[in-house]
Amino acid sequence: MIWMVGKCQDCPMFWSADEGHCGASKLVSSEAARVVPAEVAKTGRPEWCPLEPAGMVVHEAGSVEDASCAQCADIRVFECGACPFYFETDKRRCNIANPRCRPIMTDDPRPFWCALRKEGVIMRRKSK
């Protein structure tokens, strides 16, 4: 699965309740999801966005496959809570699932339908 991301609102790591949040921020800092200002989310990405210098490949931690993007960051996911596509509002949800924002109704580390069990997600910058 390949995502070309030009602005936060197109990104599967971005979710919105009252304010926009980025799930990728937990990859670049010790914080949970950082708030993304609405004007930035509509037009571009914040300066701390992990896609800005290159891109990223997200896949299951037990996978033996190597990252297929030489300049991309390799992110291995062990459980939903550490996944950049995971967020929680009224329920635990997955932004990479079909449909987007699918509720996670299990207490397992990852649901059986997790897209990362079958394939990785390659995210690249999209030129403006």
VEXTI-750681 format. One record per residue: residue in three letters; x, y, z of N, C-alpha, C, CB in turn; residue number from 1. Coordinates in steps of 0.02 Angstrom, whole numbers. Each point is the difference from the previous one (the first is absolute). Last residue first. Glycine has a CB too. Example, Ala and Ser with C-alpha at 12.3 -4.5 7.8 and 13.67 -1.06 7.14 Angstrom:
// VEXTI-750681
@resn ser n_px 642 n_py -112 n_pz 354 ca_px 42 ca_py 59 ca_pz 3 c_px -39 c_py 55 c_pz 37 cb_px 59 cb_py -32 cb_pz -108 resi 2
@resn ala n_px -44 n_py -254 n_pz 104 ca_px -45 ca_py 59 ca_pz 0 c_px 45 c_py 60 c_pz 0 cb_px -95 cb_py -59 cb_pz 62 resi 1
//
This chain:
// VEXTI-750681
@resn lys n_px 219 n_py 983 n_pz -203 ca_px -56 ca_py 48 ca_pz 0 c_px -14 c_py 24 c_pz -70 cb_px 30 cb_py 36 cb_pz 115 resi 128
@resn ser n_px 68 n_py -283 n_pz -46 ca_px 21 ca_py 68 ca_pz -16 c_px -59 c_py 46 c_pz -3 cb_px 98 cb_py -45 cb_pz -63 resi 127
@resn lys n_px -80 n_py -172 n_pz 217 ca_px -28 ca_py 18 ca_pz -65 c_px 21 c_py 72 c_pz -12 cb_px -100 cb_py -80 cb_pz 11 resi 126
@resn arg n_px 205 n_py -130 n_pz 150 ca_px -21 ca_py 70 ca_pz -9 c_px -28 c_py 9 c_pz -70 cb_px 88 cb_py 39 cb_pz 83 resi 125
@resn arg n_px -104 n_py -280 n_pz 36 ca_px 48 ca_py 45 ca_pz -31 c_px -28 c_py 70 c_pz -4 cb_px 46 cb_py -95 cb_pz -66 resi 124
@resn met n_px -78 n_py -172 n_pz 182 ca_px -25 ca_py 69 ca_pz -2 c_px 55 c_py 44 c_pz -28 cb_px -78 cb_py -19 cb_pz 98 resi 123
@resn ile n_px -4 n_py -256 n_pz -76 ca_px 53 ca_py 45 ca_pz -20 c_px -31 c_py 70 c_pz -6 cb_px 64 cb_py -93 cb_pz -61 resi 122
@resn val n_px -127 n_py -151 n_pz 189 ca_px -26 ca_py 63 ca_pz -25 c_px 60 c_py 45 c_pz -14 cb_px -109 cb_py -10 cb_pz 66 resi 121
@resn gly n_px 72 n_py -276 n_pz -58 ca_px 25 ca_py 60 ca_pz 31 c_px -33 c_py 61 c_pz -30 cb_px 109 cb_py -57 cb_pz 23 resi 120
@resn glu n_px -221 n_py -197 n_pz 3 ca_px 44 ca_py 41 ca_pz -41 c_px 26 c_py 59 c_pz 40 cb_px -62 cb_py -35 cb_pz -104 resi 119
@resn lys n_px -68 n_py -143 n_pz 204 ca_px 3 ca_py -24 ca_pz -69 c_px 51 c_py 37 c_pz -43 cb_px -118 cb_py -33 cb_pz 11 resi 118
@resn arg n_px 71 n_py 87 n_pz 219 ca_px 12 ca_py -72 ca_pz 2 c_px 11 c_py -28 c_pz -71 cb_px -70 cb_py -8 cb_pz 104 resi 117
@resn leu n_px 7 n_py 237 n_pz -61 ca_px 71 ca_py -12 ca_pz 5 c_px 17 c_py -74 c_pz 6 cb_px 11 cb_py 111 cb_pz 54 resi 116
@resn ala n_px -237 n_py -26 n_pz -56 ca_px 30 ca_py 1 ca_pz -67 c_px 74 c_py -15 c_pz 2 cb_px -85 cb_py 83 cb_pz -34 resi 115
@resn cys n_px -107 n_py -171 n_pz 211 ca_px 52 ca_py 51 ca_pz -7 c_px 34 c_py -5 c_pz -68 cb_px 19 cb_py -1 cb_pz 125 resi 114
@resn trp n_px -199 n_py -139 n_pz -17 ca_px -6 ca_py 33 ca_pz -66 c_px 53 c_py 54 c_pz -12 cb_px -121 cb_py -23 cb_pz 5 resi 113
@resn phe n_px 96 n_py -102 n_pz 204 ca_px 16 ca_py -48 ca_pz -53 c_px -1 c_py 32 c_pz -70 cb_px -47 cb_py -91 cb_pz 72 resi 112
@resn pro n_px 107 n_py 245 n_pz 144 ca_px -57 ca_py -40 ca_pz -24 c_px 21 c_py -46 c_pz -58 cb_px -78 cb_py 92 cb_pz 36 resi 111
@resn arg n_px 244 n_py -17 n_pz 169 ca_px -22 ca_py 24 ca_pz -66 c_px -58 c_py -43 c_pz -23 cb_px 116 cb_py 42 cb_pz -29 resi 110
@resn pro n_px -42 n_py -65 n_pz 252 ca_px 47 ca_py 53 ca_pz -19 c_px -17 c_py 30 c_pz -68 cb_px 88 cb_py -58 cb_pz 67 resi 109
@resn asp n_px -294 n_py -41 n_pz 67 ca_px 63 ca_py -27 ca_pz -26 c_px 47 c_py 57 c_pz -18 cb_px -60 cb_py -103 cb_pz -43 resi 108
@resn asp n_px -172 n_py 119 n_pz 117 ca_px 53 ca_py 18 ca_pz 48 c_px 68 c_py -28 c_pz -21 cb_px -86 cb_py 3 cb_pz 90 resi 107
@resn thr n_px -136 n_py 77 n_pz -249 ca_px 32 ca_py -56 ca_pz 34 c_px 52 c_py 26 c_pz 49 cb_px -20 cb_py -74 cb_pz -100 resi 106
@resn met n_px -115 n_py 196 n_pz -73 ca_px -45 ca_py -27 ca_pz 51 c_px 30 c_py -59 c_pz 38 cb_px -94 cb_py 38 cb_pz -70 resi 105
@resn ile n_px 143 n_py 192 n_pz -90 ca_px 37 ca_py -60 ca_pz 20 c_px -38 c_py -28 c_pz 60 cb_px 114 cb_py 44 cb_pz -43 resi 104
@resn pro n_px -201 n_py 124 n_pz -171 ca_px 8 ca_py -14 ca_pz 72 c_px 38 c_py -65 c_pz 11 cb_px -106 cb_py 62 cb_pz 23 resi 103
@resn arg n_px 136 n_py 103 n_pz -240 ca_px -34 ca_py -61 ca_pz 22 c_px 11 c_py -11 c_pz 74 cb_px 13 cb_py -50 cb_pz -115 resi 102
@resn cys n_px 57 n_py 231 n_pz -53 ca_px -24 ca_py 11 ca_pz 69 c_px -39 c_py -61 c_pz 26 cb_px -5 cb_py 123 cb_pz -22 resi 101
@resn arg n_px 19 n_py -131 n_pz -234 ca_px 44 ca_py 42 ca_pz 42 c_px -34 c_py 13 c_pz 67 cb_px 50 cb_py 55 cb_pz -103 resi 100
@resn pro n_px -125 n_py -279 n_pz -20 ca_px 0 ca_py 72 ca_pz -13 c_px 47 c_py 37 c_pz 48 cb_px -118 cb_py -10 cb_pz -42 resi 99
@resn asn n_px 235 n_py -137 n_pz 2 ca_px -55 ca_py 15 ca_pz -46 c_px -64 c_py -22 c_pz 35 cb_px 73 cb_py -14 cb_pz -104 resi 98
@resn ala n_px 180 n_py 101 n_pz 207 ca_px -49 ca_py -54 ca_pz -14 c_px -50 c_py 23 c_pz -53 cb_px 13 cb_py -43 cb_pz 118 resi 97
@resn ile n_px 158 n_py 177 n_pz -12 ca_px 24 ca_py -32 ca_pz -61 c_px -48 c_py -56 c_pz -21 cb_px 119 cb_py 28 cb_pz 31 resi 96
@resn asn n_px -142 n_py 105 n_pz 172 ca_px -9 ca_py 44 ca_pz -57 c_px 23 c_py -31 c_pz -66 cb_px 15 cb_py 95 cb_pz 78 resi 95
@resn cys n_px -120 n_py -184 n_pz 172 ca_px 56 ca_py -8 ca_pz -46 c_px -13 c_py 41 c_pz -63 cb_px 24 cb_py -116 cb_pz 44 resi 94
@resn arg n_px -109 n_py 113 n_pz 240 ca_px -13 ca_py -1 ca_pz -71 c_px 65 c_py -6 c_pz -41 cb_px -101 cb_py 70 cb_pz 21 resi 93
@resn arg n_px -42 n_py -80 n_pz 240 ca_px 65 ca_py -11 ca_pz -32 c_px -13 c_py -7 c_pz -75 cb_px 50 cb_py -56 cb_pz 104 resi 92
@resn lys n_px -226 n_py 204 n_pz 30 ca_px 21 ca_py -70 ca_pz -6 c_px 71 c_py -2 c_pz -28 cb_px -120 cb_py -39 cb_pz -17 resi 91
@resn asp n_px 29 n_py 247 n_pz 63 ca_px -50 ca_py -36 ca_pz 39 c_px 16 c_py -75 c_pz 1 cb_px -87 cb_py 88 cb_pz -28 resi 90
@resn thr n_px 276 n_py 17 n_pz -52 ca_px -45 ca_py 53 ca_pz 19 c_px -51 c_py -32 c_pz 46 cb_px 17 cb_py 68 cb_pz -108 resi 89
@resn glu n_px 238 n_py -134 n_pz -6 ca_px -55 ca_py -16 ca_pz 46 c_px -39 c_py 63 c_pz 16 cb_px 66 cb_py -95 cb_pz 49 resi 88
@resn phe n_px 121 n_py -26 n_pz -245 ca_px -21 ca_py 56 ca_pz 42 c_px -60 c_py -21 c_pz 42 cb_px 43 cb_py 82 cb_pz -85 resi 87
@resn tyr n_px 167 n_py -177 n_pz -106 ca_px -46 ca_py -12 ca_pz 55 c_px -19 c_py 65 c_pz 34 cb_px 50 cb_py -113 cb_pz 17 resi 86
@resn phe n_px 116 n_py 79 n_pz -193 ca_px -67 ca_py 3 ca_pz -28 c_px -55 c_py -10 c_pz 52 cb_px 48 cb_py -42 cb_pz -107 resi 85
@resn pro n_px 194 n_py 27 n_pz 148 ca_px -16 ca_py 69 ca_pz -17 c_px -71 c_py 8 c_pz -30 cb_px 121 cb_py 18 cb_pz -20 resi 84
@resn cys n_px -38 n_py -205 n_pz 207 ca_px -8 ca_py 8 ca_pz -72 c_px -18 c_py 72 c_pz -16 cb_px -37 cb_py -120 cb_pz -11 resi 83
@resn ala n_px 61 n_py 9 n_pz 230 ca_px 62 ca_py 28 ca_pz -26 c_px -4 c_py 15 c_pz -75 cb_px 61 cb_py -62 cb_pz 89 resi 82
@resn gly n_px -245 n_py -39 n_pz 32 ca_px 18 ca_py 61 ca_pz 36 c_px 63 c_py 34 c_pz -24 cb_px -55 cb_py -50 cb_pz 96 resi 81
@resn cys n_px -22 n_py -167 n_pz -185 ca_px -38 ca_py 59 ca_pz -22 c_px 23 c_py 65 c_pz 34 cb_px -97 cb_py -76 cb_pz -20 resi 80
@resn glu n_px 279 n_py -117 n_pz -1 ca_px -69 ca_py 2 ca_pz 25 c_px -33 c_py 66 c_pz -21 cb_px 32 cb_py -75 cb_pz 99 resi 79
@resn phe n_px 185 n_py 12 n_pz -179 ca_px -12 ca_py -58 ca_pz 42 c_px -73 c_py -5 c_pz 22 cb_px 118 cb_py 6 cb_pz 38 resi 78
@resn val n_px 35 n_py 112 n_pz -253 ca_px -55 ca_py 7 ca_pz 47 c_px -12 c_py -66 c_pz 37 cb_px -52 cb_py 89 cb_pz -72 resi 77
@resn arg n_px 257 n_py 58 n_pz -71 ca_px -28 ca_py -67 ca_pz 14 c_px -51 c_py 6 c_pz 56 cb_px 108 cb_py -57 cb_pz -39 resi 76
@resn ile n_px 22 n_py 224 n_pz -154 ca_px -38 ca_py -1 ca_pz 63 c_px -31 c_py -69 c_pz 7 cb_px -24 cb_py 124 cb_pz -6 resi 75
@resn asp n_px 224 n_py 18 n_pz -142 ca_px -31 ca_py -66 ca_pz 8 c_px -33 c_py -3 c_pz 69 cb_px 86 cb_py -54 cb_pz -77 resi 74
@resn ala n_px -19 n_py 263 n_pz -107 ca_px 7 ca_py -25 ca_pz 68 c_px -38 c_py -66 c_pz 5 cb_px 12 cb_py 118 cb_pz 48 resi 73
@resn cys n_px 88 n_py -33 n_pz -289 ca_px -56 ca_py 5 ca_pz 48 c_px 19 c_py -27 c_pz 69 cb_px -79 cb_py -12 cb_pz -95 resi 72
@resn gln n_px 208 n_py 15 n_pz -121 ca_px 7 ca_py 60 ca_pz 40 c_px -54 c_py 8 c_pz 53 cb_px 54 cb_py 52 cb_pz -98 resi 71
@resn ala n_px -51 n_py -246 n_pz -51 ca_px 68 ca_py 9 ca_pz 28 c_px 7 c_py 61 c_pz 45 cb_px 42 cb_py -56 cb_pz -101 resi 70
@resn cys n_px -249 n_py -108 n_pz 51 ca_px 14 ca_py 70 ca_pz -17 c_px 66 c_py 19 c_pz 34 cb_px -125 cb_py 29 cb_pz -11 resi 69
@resn ser n_px 6 n_py -237 n_pz 47 ca_px 9 ca_py 5 ca_pz -73 c_px 12 c_py 71 c_pz -23 cb_px -73 cb_py -100 cb_pz -11 resi 68
@resn ala n_px 122 n_py -55 n_pz 246 ca_px -33 ca_py 59 ca_pz -26 c_px 14 c_py 6 c_pz -74 cb_px 8 cb_py 58 cb_pz 113 resi 67
@resn asp n_px -1 n_py -303 n_pz -17 ca_px 37 ca_py 62 ca_pz 9 c_px -41 c_py 58 c_pz -27 cb_px 110 cb_py -62 cb_pz -7 resi 66
@resn glu n_px -201 n_py -182 n_pz 110 ca_px 12 ca_py 41 ca_pz -59 c_px 39 c_py 63 c_pz 19 cb_px -105 cb_py -45 cb_pz -53 resi 65
@resn val n_px 17 n_py -126 n_pz 202 ca_px 69 ca_py -8 ca_pz -19 c_px 18 c_py 41 c_pz -61 cb_px -3 cb_py -114 cb_pz 47 resi 64
@resn ser n_px -186 n_py 140 n_pz 166 ca_px 11 ca_py -10 ca_pz -71 c_px 74 c_py -6 c_pz -15 cb_px -105 cb_py 64 cb_pz -24 resi 63
@resn gly n_px -8 n_py -15 n_pz 238 ca_px 26 ca_py -67 ca_pz -12 c_px 15 c_py -15 c_pz -72 cb_px -63 cb_py -35 cb_pz 97 resi 62
@resn ala n_px -34 n_py 245 n_pz -25 ca_px 66 ca_py -8 ca_pz 32 c_px 30 c_py -68 c_pz -14 cb_px -37 cb_py 78 cb_pz 88 resi 61
@resn glu n_px -131 n_py 52 n_pz -258 ca_px -4 ca_py -42 ca_pz 59 c_px 70 c_py -14 c_pz 28 cb_px -106 cb_py -52 cb_pz -43 resi 60
@resn his n_px 83 n_py 276 n_pz -99 ca_px -18 ca_py -70 ca_pz -10 c_px 0 c_py -37 c_pz 67 cb_px 47 cb_py 4 cb_pz -116 resi 59
@resn val n_px -4 n_py 248 n_pz -31 ca_px -27 ca_py -26 ca_pz 63 c_px -21 c_py -72 c_pz -14 cb_px -40 cb_py 115 cb_pz 40 resi 58
@resn val n_px 204 n_py 92 n_pz -150 ca_px -30 ca_py -65 ca_pz -13 c_px -22 c_py -27 c_pz 68 cb_px 71 cb_py -22 cb_pz -104 resi 57
@resn met n_px -12 n_py 286 n_pz -1 ca_px 4 ca_py -53 ca_pz 50 c_px -35 c_py -63 c_pz -25 cb_px 5 cb_py 86 cb_pz 91 resi 56
@resn gly n_px 131 n_py 163 n_pz -176 ca_px -64 ca_py -35 ca_pz 4 c_px 6 c_py -51 c_pz 54 cb_px -25 cb_py 19 cb_pz -122 resi 55
@resn ala n_px 162 n_py 211 n_pz 83 ca_px -2 ca_py -57 ca_pz -47 c_px -70 c_py -29 c_pz -1 cb_px 123 cb_py -25 cb_pz 19 resi 54
@resn pro n_px -70 n_py 228 n_pz 103 ca_px 66 ca_py -14 ca_pz -29 c_px -2 c_py -56 c_pz -51 cb_px 50 cb_py 39 cb_pz 107 resi 53
@resn glu n_px -262 n_py 21 n_pz -8 ca_px 34 ca_py 58 ca_pz -31 c_px 69 c_py -17 c_pz -27 cb_px -64 cb_py 73 cb_pz 77 resi 52
@resn leu n_px -94 n_py -215 n_pz 52 ca_px 1 ca_py -8 ca_pz -73 c_px 41 c_py 55 c_pz -34 cb_px -111 cb_py -55 cb_pz 6 resi 51
@resn pro n_px 64 n_py 46 n_pz 232 ca_px 52 ca_py -48 ca_pz -19 c_px 3 c_py -12 c_pz -75 cb_px -15 cb_py -53 cb_pz 110 resi 50
@resn cys n_px -59 n_py 284 n_pz 26 ca_px -29 ca_py -57 ca_pz -36 c_px 54 c_py -49 c_pz -22 cb_px -95 cb_py 73 cb_pz -39 resi 49
@resn trp n_px 111 n_py 151 n_pz 153 ca_px 23 ca_py -62 ca_pz 32 c_px -27 c_py -63 c_pz -35 cb_px 7 cb_py 62 cb_pz 107 resi 48
@resn glu n_px -68 n_py 165 n_pz -174 ca_px 72 ca_py -9 ca_pz -10 c_px 27 c_py -65 c_pz 30 cb_px 11 cb_py 124 cb_pz -1 resi 47
@resn pro n_px -269 n_py -113 n_pz -83 ca_px 42 ca_py 36 ca_pz 49 c_px 74 c_py -15 c_pz -11 cb_px -95 cb_py -3 cb_pz 83 resi 46
@resn arg n_px -81 n_py 0 n_pz -291 ca_px 20 ca_py -42 ca_pz 56 c_px 42 c_py 41 c_pz 49 cb_px -3 cb_py -104 cb_pz -73 resi 45
@resn gly n_px -198 n_py 186 n_pz -112 ca_px 66 ca_py -33 ca_pz -2 c_px 11 c_py -45 c_pz 59 cb_px 44 cb_py 96 cb_pz -62 resi 44
@resn thr n_px -253 n_py 31 n_pz 11 ca_px 45 ca_py 23 ca_pz -53 c_px 66 c_py -38 c_pz -5 cb_px -52 cb_py 109 cb_pz 15 resi 43
@resn lys n_px -131 n_py -147 n_pz 149 ca_px -34 ca_py 11 ca_pz -64 c_px 49 c_py 14 c_pz -57 cb_px -97 cb_py 44 cb_pz 63 resi 42
@resn ala n_px 171 n_py -71 n_pz 164 ca_px -28 ca_py -63 ca_pz -23 c_px -32 c_py 7 c_pz -69 cb_px -20 cb_py -32 cb_pz 119 resi 41
@resn val n_px 102 n_py 226 n_pz -6 ca_px 55 ca_py -42 ca_pz -24 c_px -28 c_py -65 c_pz -30 cb_px 77 cb_py 49 cb_pz 88 resi 40
@resn glu n_px -229 n_py 98 n_pz 14 ca_px 26 ca_py 31 ca_pz -61 c_px 59 c_py -39 c_pz -29 cb_px -37 cb_py 111 cb_pz 43 resi 39
@resn ala n_px -61 n_py -181 n_pz 165 ca_px -45 ca_py -10 ca_pz -56 c_px 28 c_py 29 c_pz -65 cb_px -95 cb_py 2 cb_pz 79 resi 38
@resn pro n_px 260 n_py -89 n_pz 118 ca_px -45 ca_py 57 ca_pz -12 c_px -40 c_py -10 c_pz -64 cb_px 81 cb_py 75 cb_pz 61 resi 37
@resn val n_px 8 n_py -274 n_pz 93 ca_px 20 ca_py 33 ca_pz -62 c_px -49 c_py 58 c_pz -12 cb_px 49 cb_py -108 cb_pz -50 resi 36
@resn val n_px 38 n_py -51 n_pz 275 ca_px -52 ca_py 39 ca_pz -34 c_px 31 c_py 33 c_pz -62 cb_px -62 cb_py 21 cb_pz 110 resi 35
@resn arg n_px 152 n_py -257 n_pz -1 ca_px 7 ca_py 72 ca_pz 2 c_px -56 c_py 34 c_pz -38 cb_px 123 cb_py -12 cb_pz 10 resi 34
@resn ala n_px -101 n_py -235 n_pz 123 ca_px -16 ca_py 33 ca_pz -63 c_px 4 c_py 76 c_pz 8 cb_px -74 cb_py -98 cb_pz -32 resi 33
@resn ala n_px 211 n_py -13 n_pz 208 ca_px -50 ca_py -40 ca_pz -35 c_px -13 c_py 34 c_pz -67 cb_px -54 cb_py -43 cb_pz 110 resi 32
@resn glu n_px 296 n_py 77 n_pz -1 ca_px -70 ca_py 19 ca_pz 9 c_px -46 c_py -51 c_pz -32 cb_px 33 cb_py 121 cb_pz 4 resi 31
@resn ser n_px 210 n_py -113 n_pz -16 ca_px -28 ca_py -42 ca_pz 54 c_px -73 c_py 16 c_pz 14 cb_px 114 cb_py -6 cb_pz 49 resi 30
@resn ser n_px 1 n_py 32 n_pz -298 ca_px 7 ca_py 30 ca_pz 67 c_px -30 c_py -47 c_pz 52 cb_px -3 cb_py 116 cb_pz -49 resi 29
@resn val n_px 7 n_py -169 n_pz -186 ca_px 54 ca_py 50 ca_pz 1 c_px 9 c_py 34 c_pz 67 cb_px -21 cb_py 17 cb_pz -119 resi 28
@resn leu n_px -148 n_py -183 n_pz 70 ca_px 60 ca_py -30 ca_pz -29 c_px 60 c_py 47 c_pz 6 cb_px -71 cb_py -65 cb_pz -78 resi 27
@resn lys n_px -152 n_py 126 n_pz 141 ca_px 28 ca_py -45 ca_pz 50 c_px 62 c_py -37 c_pz -25 cb_px -115 cb_py -14 cb_pz 47 resi 26
@resn ser n_px -9 n_py 160 n_pz -190 ca_px 40 ca_py 38 ca_pz 48 c_px 28 c_py -45 c_pz 55 cb_px -70 cb_py 100 cb_pz -24 resi 25
@resn ala n_px -83 n_py -170 n_pz -153 ca_px 72 ca_py -7 ca_pz -13 c_px 42 c_py 36 c_pz 51 cb_px -25 cb_py -11 cb_pz -120 resi 24
@resn gly n_px -216 n_py 22 n_pz 111 ca_px 24 ca_py -61 ca_pz 32 c_px 75 c_py -10 c_pz -10 cb_px -112 cb_py -50 cb_pz -16 resi 23
@resn cys n_px -41 n_py 282 n_pz 20 ca_px 43 ca_py -41 ca_pz -42 c_px 26 c_py -60 c_pz 39 cb_px 33 cb_py 101 cb_pz -67 resi 22
@resn his n_px -260 n_py 84 n_pz 69 ca_px 55 ca_py -32 ca_pz 35 c_px 40 c_py -43 c_pz -49 cb_px -65 cb_py 0 cb_pz 108 resi 21
@resn gly n_px -139 n_py 215 n_pz -90 ca_px 37 ca_py -49 ca_pz -39 c_px 60 c_py -27 c_pz 39 cb_px -36 cb_py 57 cb_pz -105 resi 20
@resn glu n_px -197 n_py 25 n_pz 223 ca_px 60 ca_py 29 ca_pz -30 c_px 34 c_py -55 c_pz -41 cb_px 15 cb_py 83 cb_pz 96 resi 19
@resn asp n_px -215 n_py -138 n_pz -1 ca_px -12 ca_py 72 ca_pz 3 c_px 58 c_py 37 c_pz -33 cb_px -67 cb_py -14 cb_pz 106 resi 18
@resn ala n_px 81 n_py -202 n_pz -175 ca_px -59 ca_py -2 ca_pz 43 c_px -22 c_py 73 c_pz 5 cb_px 36 cb_py -105 cb_pz 68 resi 17
@resn ser n_px 135 n_py -40 n_pz -244 ca_px -29 ca_py 61 ca_pz 27 c_px -60 c_py -16 c_pz 43 cb_px 40 cb_py 63 cb_pz -100 resi 16
@resn trp n_px 209 n_py -167 n_pz -22 ca_px -70 ca_py -11 ca_pz 19 c_px -25 c_py 63 c_pz 35 cb_px 18 cb_py -125 cb_pz 12 resi 15
@resn phe n_px 206 n_py 10 n_pz -167 ca_px -34 ca_py 59 ca_pz 25 c_px -72 c_py -19 c_pz 18 cb_px 73 cb_py 76 cb_pz -70 resi 14
@resn met n_px 83 n_py -224 n_pz -35 ca_px 23 ca_py 10 ca_pz 69 c_px -36 c_py 59 c_pz 33 cb_px 111 cb_py -49 cb_pz -31 resi 13
@resn pro n_px -140 n_py -15 n_pz -202 ca_px -34 ca_py -47 ca_pz 45 c_px 23 c_py 4 c_pz 73 cb_px -13 cb_py -73 cb_pz -98 resi 12
@resn cys n_px 6 n_py 279 n_pz -93 ca_px 43 ca_py -50 ca_pz 31 c_px -38 c_py -47 c_pz 46 cb_px 93 cb_py 82 cb_pz -6 resi 11
@resn asp n_px -164 n_py 123 n_pz -115 ca_px 2 ca_py -57 ca_pz -45 c_px 36 c_py -60 c_pz 31 cb_px -2 cb_py 78 cb_pz -96 resi 10
@resn gln n_px -16 n_py 137 n_pz 206 ca_px -68 ca_py -26 ca_pz -8 c_px -3 c_py -60 c_pz -47 cb_px -42 cb_py 115 cb_pz 21 resi 9
@resn cys n_px 250 n_py 6 n_pz 16 ca_px -22 ca_py -41 ca_pz 57 c_px -69 c_py -32 c_pz -12 cb_px 67 cb_py 74 cb_pz 74 resi 8
@resn lys n_px 75 n_py -19 n_pz -292 ca_px -19 ca_py 41 ca_pz 59 c_px -30 c_py -47 c_pz 53 cb_px -22 cb_py 103 cb_pz -73 resi 7
@resn gly n_px 121 n_py -195 n_pz -121 ca_px 19 ca_py 69 ca_pz -12 c_px -16 c_py 45 c_pz 59 cb_px -20 cb_py -19 cb_pz -120 resi 6
@resn val n_px 64 n_py -259 n_pz 58 ca_px -29 ca_py 49 ca_pz 46 c_px 27 c_py 70 c_pz -15 cb_px -12 cb_py -89 cb_pz 88 resi 5
@resn met n_px -27 n_py -180 n_pz -183 ca_px 36 ca_py 61 ca_pz -18 c_px -33 c_py 56 c_pz 39 cb_px 32 cb_py -43 cb_pz -118 resi 4
@resn trp n_px -22 n_py -238 n_pz 150 ca_px -36 ca_py 63 ca_pz 11 c_px 46 c_py 57 c_pz -21 cb_px -69 cb_py -48 cb_pz 95 resi 3
@resn ile n_px 41 n_py -239 n_pz -130 ca_px 41 ca_py 60 ca_pz -6 c_px -45 c_py 61 c_pz 8 cb_px 82 cb_py -59 cb_pz -75 resi 2
@resn met n_px -71 n_py -227 n_pz 120 ca_px -42 ca_py 58 ca_pz 0 c_px 45 c_py 62 c_pz 0 cb_px -93 cb_py -63 cb_pz 61 resi 1
//
